Structure formats: structure tokens, C-alpha cells
Amino acid sequence: MNAKDKVDAIMILHALGDTIGFKNGDWEFNYGNNIDINTLEYVNELIYEFIDLGGVNGINLKKWKVSDDTILHIAVTKALLEYNGKIDETLINVIKKNMKKEVKTMLSEKFNRYIGLVTEKSVTNFTDNFDARKEEYNIYAGGNGAAMRNLSIGIYFYDDEDKMTELSMLSSMITHNNPIGYLSGYTSSLFIYLAMNNVPIKEWPYLLIDKLKSKKIKSYTKNLYENNEEQMYSHYEYIRYWQKYIDTKFDDNKEPIRNKAFSNPMHRIRYFNDNFHKIDEISYQNGLGQIGSSGYLCMIMAFDAVLDCDGKWEKLIVYSMLHSGDSDTIGSIAGGIYGSVYGFGDVPKHMLKYIERKEEIYELSKKISKIKNF
């Protein structure tokens, strides 16, 4: 698989994963505000509904729209095309301008694309001299709104890890000033960066842990809010959850643990719920109540779906898009990561036919490939 095909797959399958997981809002918000653990059982109902709609080979995605995830990914990608060799406030302001334009359009539509609360508030308040980096530290800005829009940064800076790191962190912090939020934005860029450099997927979590502990990454947290103990705690909390994932999903030889339980969708969602999900009224009130709505769990679930799907798109749909969690964001990131590892794999061509803004996404992909000489 050449680099150009990989870029196309990342960009398009990110949008496709979003489209399926979102299902015009029906599957992303499939159980309202019910915190009851029994909502986990919706995973089976969603799978049955997916099969009833035709399954992977027969489903018709006409009139299925993308959510804010794809639209904000487009906004960031457009900004990359204006990169002039420097990662500075000029580039950050281009990202902010693009995001603000897209959010304004979304909010004016009759169709609800369910933009995240933290993202909407931050983007609405953007000016050239103001964003979330200058706001008071927000303990609730630990959602996945940065992770879902940063994949293309890993594509563009596949040949410069330092610049990939800097831009992914800064572009995340403009809306999410909590480490759990902005470190997930870094993680999504890093994983695409690693894939573009053909690093085996099973090595990614270990490399992530090493980088999160590095002075370079910790310096971003220390410099954003000096001497903020709560912020440093969240930084290490992000590391702890990824370490827990490694401890429960990999053996002593750093090989993924394979057993029948992890092929069971119900077991999978309970595994994530019981080991990684915080569930309380305060979280729900601040948009973090769904499984996978936090930055760390969103990235863990998306990564794990690709790790376990063995290149089978149908398995990826079940693992990342058909569950009682934040299915559109997890689905979009998983789709992009799938594309970075397998290209278009065995994705049925009919699924690509009706992707909203498909031609625009292909054009962006084409322009990036041309700039990077793929």
C-alpha cells in the first residue's frame, strides 16, 4: 500500500466511521440520559438493527450525515494546507478561523450534528488573541473533542515528530485545556504518525506511554498552568489508564491477549465500562457521561477495535460503532486508524458512495499527498 492510498483511506474512513456510528444521531444517543448499567445491553439491539438494515454488504447509507467530528477534522485539515514552515499563532489562528466558520454553519442548520459542549463554547469564544489556553482551567474539558479532529496532523507531519507533537498539542489546547482532553488529541495524531511510518500497531501503546512520560510532553502541561496540581494529576491519570489497558490487554511478551471473551461485543463494552469509565451525575451534566466520551477511553476503545478486528471492516463496525457509548467519535477515529493500517481493506465500495462531503475530503487528501510528494 503506497502512502497516497493510505492518506485517502485515513481521511475517507474517518468520515465513514463517523457516519455509521452517528446514524444521524440515533446511534450516538441511543439511550438518552439513562445512567443505568443495563444500557450496556443496547449493544445487542444495535447489532440486530444493523443486520436488519442490511448488514455490512446491504446497508444503504443514503441520507446518513456526518457529525461534527468529520466537519471539524475537515477544518483542521484545511488549515494544514496553509502551513508555511512555522508552527506559530498564525497557523493556530487559521485553525480557529476554520473551526469557527464550520461551527457557525452547523449551529445554523436545522439538522443537529451534536457538537460537544466544551468545543462549542470554546469555538464560539475564539478570537485571534483568545482561546481555551487563556481560560480558567476546566476540570470538565477532558472529553474527546480534540482527538476526533487531529488525525490529519499525523499525516502531514509524518516526517517530523517534533512538529507533529507541537501542533497536535496546541491545536487541542485551544478547546480542551485539560490534559485528558488535549493528550487524547496528541494520541490520535501520534497513532497516525506511527502508522505512516509503518510501526506495528501492537507497539503503539508502549511508545505512547514512553512519550507521555517524557520531559517534552510534560512541559506542555507544566507551561499551560504553572503549579496546577490538579492538572498534573490529570496528566498522570491519562497515563495510568493507558497503562491499565496495557496490563489487561497485553501479555508479558508485549503481545495482544487473544481470547473468545474479547470477540463478544457485550463483554467488550462491560470491560471498558468496568475498568475505565467514570459514571456519575456530574459527568453527565458536563457531556462526559457516555462510555468513551472521555479523551482516554475514546482513544483506548478506538485503538482496541482496530487491534482486534484483524483487518475485517465488519468487525470494526461492531467493535467501535455499535455500542452504547460515544459511537460516532470512537467510530471516526477507529475508521481513520483502520485506514492507516489496512488502507481500504475489505470495506465494501457501496459504503463509500453517499459519504457527505466526500469529494471535498478526497480533494483535501489529494492536496496533502501532493504537498508531501506521496
C-alpha positions in Angstrom: 0.0 0.0 0.0 1.5 3.3 -1.0 1.3 6.4 1.1 -1.2 8.2 -1.1 -3.7 5.3 -0.8 -3.1 5.3 2.9 -3.9 9.0 3.2 -7.1 8.6 1.2 -8.2 5.7 3.4 -7.5 7.6 6.7 -9.5 10.6 5.6 -12.4 8.8 4.0 -12.8 6.0 6.6 -12.7 8.6 9.4 -15.8 10.1 7.8 -17.4 6.7 7.2 -16.8 5.5 10.7 -18.4 8.8 11.9 -21.4 8.3 9.6 -22.2 4.8 10.7 -21.6 5.4 14.4 -23.6 8.6 14.3 -26.6 7.3 12.2 -28.0 10.9 12.2 -27.8 10.9 15.9 -29.8 7.7 16.5 -26.9 5.5 17.5 -24.7 8.1 19.2 -27.5 8.9 21.6 -29.3 5.6 21.8 -30.4 5.6 25.4 -31.0 9.3 26.4 -29.7 10.2 29.8 -30.2 6.9 31.5 -27.2 6.1 33.7 -28.4 2.5 34.5 -25.8 -0.1 33.8 -28.4 -2.1 31.8 -27.9 0.4 29.0 -24.9 -1.7 28.1 -27.2 -4.3 26.8 -28.1 -1.9 23.9 -25.1 -3.3 22.1 -27.1 -6.3 21.1 -30.1 -4.2 19.9 -27.8 -2.0 17.8 -26.2 -5.1 16.2 -29.7 -6.5 15.4 -30.8 -3.2 13.9 -27.6 -3.0 11.8 -28.3 -6.5 10.5 -31.9 -5.6 9.8 -30.8 -2.6 7.8 -28.8 -4.9 5.5 -25.6 -5.5 7.4 -22.2 -4.7 6.0 -23.0 -5.8 2.5 -26.5 -4.5 2.1 -26.9 -1.4 4.2 -27.9 1.8 2.3 -26.2 4.9 3.8 -28.0 7.4 1.6 -29.2 10.4 3.6 -26.9 9.4 6.5 -25.0 12.6 7.5 -21.7 13.1 9.3 -21.5 14.6 12.7 -19.3 17.5 14.0 -16.4 15.0 14.1 -15.9 14.9 10.4 -16.6 18.6 9.9 -14.0 19.7 12.4 -11.5 17.2 11.0 -12.0 18.9 7.7 -11.5 22.3 9.3 -8.1 21.3 10.8 -7.0 19.6 7.5 -7.8 22.8 5.5 -5.5 24.7 7.9 -2.6 22.4 7.2 -2.7 23.4 3.6 -1.8 26.9 4.7 1.3 25.8 6.7 4.3 27.9 5.8 7.0 26.2 7.7 6.3 27.6 11.1 4.0 26.3 13.9 3.0 29.6 15.4 -0.1 31.6 16.4 -0.7 32.5 12.7 -1.3 28.8 11.9 -3.3 28.3 15.1 -5.5 31.2 14.2 -6.1 29.6 10.8 -7.3 26.5 12.6 -9.5 28.6 14.8 -10.9 30.6 11.9 -11.8 27.4 10.0 -13.4 25.8 13.1 -15.4 28.9 13.9 -16.7 29.1 10.4 -17.8 25.4 10.4 -19.4 25.6 13.8 -21.3 28.7 12.9 -22.7 26.8 9.9 -23.5 23.7 12.0 -25.4 25.8 14.5 -27.4 27.5 11.8 -28.6 24.2 10.3 -31.9 22.6 11.2 -30.1 19.2 11.4 -28.3 18.6 14.8 -24.8 17.4 14.4 -24.4 17.3 18.2 -21.2 19.3 18.6 -19.7 18.8 22.1 -20.5 21.3 24.8 -16.8 22.2 25.6 -15.9 22.5 21.9 -19.0 24.7 21.1 -18.3 27.0 24.0 -14.6 27.4 23.2 -15.0 27.9 19.5 -17.8 30.4 19.9 -15.5 32.5 22.1 -12.5 32.3 19.7 -10.7 35.4 18.8 -7.2 35.8 17.4 -5.9 36.5 20.9 -8.2 34.3 22.9 -9.0 30.6 23.2 -9.2 27.9 25.9 -5.5 28.3 26.7 -6.3 31.6 28.3 -9.5 30.4 30.0 -9.6 29.2 33.6 -8.6 25.6 33.9 -11.6 23.4 33.2 -11.9 20.1 35.0 -14.6 19.1 32.6 -12.5 19.7 29.4 -11.4 16.1 29.4 -13.6 15.0 26.5 -12.7 13.6 23.1 -13.4 16.7 21.0 -9.7 17.2 20.2 -9.0 13.6 19.5 -11.5 13.3 16.7 -10.2 16.2 14.7 -6.4 15.7 14.8 -5.7 12.7 12.6 -4.6 14.6 9.6 -1.9 16.3 11.7 -0.2 12.9 12.0 -0.4 12.5 8.2 1.0 15.9 7.4 3.9 15.7 9.8 4.7 12.1 9.3 8.3 13.2 8.7 8.7 15.5 11.6 7.7 14.2 15.0 8.5 17.4 16.9 6.2 19.4 14.7 3.5 16.8 14.9 3.8 16.9 18.6 3.7 20.7 18.9 0.8 21.2 16.5 -1.3 18.4 17.9 -0.9 19.7 21.4 -1.5 23.3 20.6 -4.5 22.6 18.3 -6.0 20.5 21.1 -5.5 23.1 23.8 -7.4 25.8 22.1 -10.6 24.0 23.1 -9.6 21.5 25.7 -7.3 22.8 28.4 -7.4 19.6 30.5 -4.7 17.0 29.9 -7.2 14.2 29.4 -8.6 16.3 26.5 -5.5 17.6 24.9 -3.4 14.4 25.4 -6.1 12.5 23.5 -5.7 14.9 20.7 -1.9 14.3 20.7 -2.6 10.5 20.8 -4.7 10.5 17.7 -2.1 12.4 15.8 0.7 10.2 17.2 -1.0 6.9 16.2 -1.5 8.1 12.6 2.2 9.3 12.6 3.3 5.9 13.7 1.2 4.2 11.1 2.5 6.4 8.3 6.0 5.3 9.4 4.9 1.6 9.3 5.4 1.0 13.1 3.5 -2.2 14.0 0.2 -1.4 15.8 1.0 -3.6 18.8 3.9 -1.3 19.7 1.9 1.9 19.7 0.6 1.9 23.4 4.1 1.2 24.7 5.6 4.1 22.6 2.7 6.3 23.8 3.4 5.7 27.4 7.1 6.5 26.9 6.3 9.7 25.2 3.7 10.8 27.7 6.3 10.4 30.5 8.9 12.4 28.6 10.0 15.9 29.6 8.9 17.2 26.2 5.2 16.2 26.6 5.1 17.0 30.3 6.4 20.5 29.6 3.2 21.4 27.7 1.2 20.5 30.8 3.5 22.4 33.1 3.6 25.5 30.9 -0.1 25.8 30.4 -1.0 26.4 34.0 2.0 26.7 36.3 1.9 24.8 39.5 -1.6 23.4 38.9 -1.6 20.2 40.9 -5.0 19.1 39.6 -3.7 19.4 36.0 -0.6 17.3 36.7 -2.8 14.7 38.4 -5.0 14.5 35.2 -1.8 14.2 33.1 -0.7 11.1 35.1 -4.3 9.8 35.2 -4.2 9.7 31.4 -1.0 7.7 31.6 -2.4 5.4 34.3 -5.5 4.4 32.2 -3.3 3.6 29.2 -1.0 1.6 31.5 -4.0 -0.3 32.8 -5.1 -1.0 29.3 -1.7 -2.5 28.5 -1.7 -4.5 31.7 -5.1 -6.0 30.9 -4.8 -6.5 27.2 -1.1 -7.4 26.6 0.9 -10.3 27.9 4.5 -10.2 29.4 5.9 -10.5 25.9 4.1 -7.4 24.8 1.7 -9.4 22.6 -2.0 -8.7 22.5 -4.1 -11.2 24.5 -6.5 -13.1 22.3 -9.4 -14.9 23.8 -13.1 -15.6 23.0 -14.3 -13.1 25.5 -12.9 -10.1 23.6 -14.8 -11.2 20.5 -18.1 -10.8 22.4 -19.5 -7.3 22.0 -21.2 -7.4 25.3 -18.0 -8.4 27.1 -16.1 -5.7 25.4 -18.4 -2.9 26.5 -18.5 -4.2 30.0 -14.7 -4.4 30.0 -14.4 -0.8 29.1 -17.2 0.3 31.5 -15.9 -1.6 34.5 -12.2 -0.7 34.0 -12.1 2.7 32.5 -15.4 4.6 32.7 -16.3 7.1 35.3 -20.1 7.3 35.7 -21.8 10.0 37.8 -24.3 12.7 37.6 -21.7 15.5 37.3 -20.1 13.8 34.3 -23.5 13.5 32.6 -24.3 17.2 33.2 -21.0 18.1 31.5 -21.3 15.9 28.5 -18.9 13.2 29.7 -21.4 10.6 30.7 -21.2 8.3 27.7 -18.8 5.4 27.6 -15.9 6.6 25.5 -16.7 10.3 25.8 -13.6 11.0 27.8 -10.4 11.5 25.9 -8.5 8.5 27.2 -11.3 6.0 26.9 -12.3 7.2 23.4 -8.7 6.5 22.2 -8.4 3.2 24.0 -11.7 1.9 22.5 -10.8 3.1 19.0 -7.4 1.6 19.2 -8.6 -1.7 20.7 -11.2 -2.1 17.9 -8.6 -1.8 15.2 -6.2 -4.1 17.1 -8.8 -6.8 17.5 -10.6 -6.5 14.1 -7.8 -8.3 12.1 -8.4 -6.1 9.1 -12.1 -7.0 8.9 -14.2 -3.9 8.4 -17.4 -5.6 9.6 -15.7 -6.5 12.9 -14.5 -2.9 13.3 -18.1 -1.7 12.8 -19.3 -4.0 15.6 -16.4 -3.2 18.0 -16.2 0.6 17.5 -19.6 1.8 16.2 -22.3 -0.4 17.5 -22.4 0.1 21.3 -24.0 2.2 24.0 -21.1 4.7 24.1 -19.9 7.7 22.1 -20.1 5.7 18.9 -19.6 8.3 16.3 -16.3 9.7 17.7 -14.9 6.3 18.5 -16.1 5.1 15.1 -14.5 8.0 13.3 -11.1 7.6 15.0 -11.2 3.8 14.6 -12.1 4.2 10.9 -9.1 6.5 10.4 -6.7 4.2 12.3 -8.1 1.3 10.3 -7.3 3.2 7.1 -3.8 3.9 8.3 -3.1 0.2 8.9 -5.1 -1.6 6.3 -6.0 1.1 3.7 -9.5 0.5 2.4 -9.1 -3.2 3.3 -12.3 -5.1 2.7 -14.6 -2.0 3.1 -17.5 -2.6 0.6 -17.4 0.0 -2.1 -21.1 0.7 -1.8 -20.5 2.1 1.7 -18.4 4.9 0.3 -21.0 6.1 -2.2 -23.0 8.5 -0.1 -20.5 9.9 2.4 -21.3 13.5 3.0 -18.7 16.0 1.7 -16.8 13.0 0.2 -15.5 14.9 -2.8 -14.2 17.7 -0.6 -12.4 15.1 1.6 -10.9 13.4 -1.4 -9.7 16.8 -2.6 -8.1 17.6 0.7 -6.4 14.2 0.7 -5.1 14.8 -2.8 -3.7 18.2 -1.9 -1.9 16.8 1.2 -0.4 13.9 -0.9 0.8 16.4 -3.5 2.5 18.7 -0.9 4.2 15.7 0.8 5.2 14.2 -2.5 3.4 10.9 -1.9 
